[in-house]
Amino acid sequence: MEASVNVLGVVLAGGASRRFGSDKAQAVLAGTPLLERVIARARRQVGTIAVSGRDWGAADVPAIADRAPGQGPLAALADCLAWAEANGFALVATFACDAPFFPADLVARLRRTIATADCVMARSNGRGHYAFGLWRPQSAPKVAQALGRGVRSLRDVESFVSRAFCDFPPGDGPSGDAFFNVNRPQDLATAQAWLARNRAAG
């Protein structure tokens, strides 16, 4: 596993969790909050881990505040890119707080794919996973331009930045999906059942 000191990892945790009905970042999966699971998995792949959109309360996990709360993940990304550039990081890896099974070699594979692009995003089975990406802090002005044009999602930023995709095979997760995410209480139950089956099989 390739962990790079010049990569800032950021867990995007500022969403409203409308479909879940409560703060899904704090939802407990097999005894551990989703956010804590994602932090632990991401930490092994980057030099420094941070959380965007909230203060996790851990001394070794910086919180990057949203300067424009409620404006979507692209606005949060802009704050993260600025923070990374101010602190000397070469790249920013982003992770969704509700997808705890993402590949253990995610960042290493994204690094090998980014080439000269502003960013590279994960993709599997032809579907983009836009919250899982690797960004150059120098792309911040382009992201700011997209925000000024009303873009709020990571998916829709492609007209403003050069973007590549890194294709991942079916992975280890519920329904064979390493990027399985918990949007609804039913999804949490599915993830819980999958973990229980794996433990029983192991």
Buried (B, 14 or more C-beta within 10 A) or exposed (E): EEEBEEBBBBBBBBBEBEEBEEBBBBBEBEEEBBBBBBBEBBBEBBBBBBBBBBEBEEEEBBBBEBEEEEBBBBBBBBBBBBBBBEEEBBBBBBBBBBBBBBBBEBBBBBBEBBEEBBBBBBBBEEEBBBBBBBBBBEBBEBBBBBBEEEBBEBBBBBEBBBBBBBEBEEBBBBEEBBBBBBBBBEBBEBBBEBBEEEEEEE
